[in-house]
Amino acid sequence: MSTEQRDRTTTNSLSSRAAWLVGGVVLIVLGVVLIRVTQVEAADMSDDIRFMATLAMRGATFLFIGGGAWCLVRGWKQRT
């Protein structure tokens, strides 16, 4: 692959960067909302169900926050 082809494939527009950044922020906000909802809802559950729900929600929260951070870094590091 020549340098010209590589530059063309790695260079992204400002709108692409903005979409990555906004998507990352949205995912992080959803992760924080999920943490709050889980804390409120888990208080009313029995012990066994609360444990399983907490594990599932922590995994989903990790994906939301980790994915959001990845999107933010990808949007920030792209060349214009």
C-alpha positions in Angstrom: 0.0 0.0 0.0 1.5 3.3 -1.0 1.7 6.3 1.3 -1.0 8.2 -0.6 -3.4 5.3 -0.2 -2.6 5.0 3.5 -3.2 8.7 4.1 -6.5 8.6 2.2 -7.8 5.7 4.3 -6.7 7.0 7.7 -7.7 10.7 7.2 -11.3 11.4 8.3 -13.5 14.4 8.1 -14.5 16.7 10.9 -18.0 15.2 10.9 -16.6 11.7 11.3 -14.6 12.8 14.3 -17.5 14.6 15.8 -19.7 11.5 15.4 -17.1 9.4 17.2 -16.8 11.9 20.0 -20.6 12.3 20.5 -21.1 8.6 20.3 -18.5 8.1 23.0 -20.1 10.7 25.3 -23.5 9.1 24.8 -22.2 5.7 25.7 -20.5 7.0 28.9 -23.7 8.8 29.9 -25.7 5.7 29.4 -23.3 3.7 31.5 -23.6 6.2 34.3 -27.4 6.1 34.1 -27.3 2.3 34.1 -25.2 2.4 37.3 -27.8 4.6 39.0 -30.8 2.6 37.8 -29.1 -0.6 39.0 -28.4 0.7 42.4 -32.0 1.9 42.9 -33.6 -1.3 41.5 -31.3 -3.8 43.2 -32.3 -2.7 46.6 -35.8 -4.3 46.2 -34.6 -7.7 44.9 -33.9 -10.9 46.8 -30.3 -11.9 47.4 -29.8 -14.4 44.6 -31.5 -12.3 41.9 -29.7 -9.2 43.1 -26.3 -10.9 42.8 -27.0 -12.1 39.2 -28.5 -8.8 38.2 -25.6 -6.9 39.6 -23.1 -9.1 37.7 -25.0 -8.6 34.4 -25.4 -4.9 34.9 -21.7 -4.4 35.9 -20.8 -6.2 32.7 -23.1 -4.0 30.6 -21.8 -0.9 32.4 -18.2 -1.9 31.7 -19.1 -2.3 28.0 -20.9 1.1 27.8 -18.1 3.0 29.6 -15.3 1.1 28.0 -16.8 1.5 24.5 -17.5 5.1 25.1 -13.9 5.8 26.1 -12.7 3.9 23.1 -15.0 6.0 20.8 -13.7 9.2 22.5 -10.1 8.2 21.9 -10.7 7.2 18.3 -12.5 10.5 17.6 -9.8 12.5 19.3 -6.8 10.8 17.7 -8.0 10.8 14.1 -6.1 13.0 11.7 -8.0 15.7 9.8 
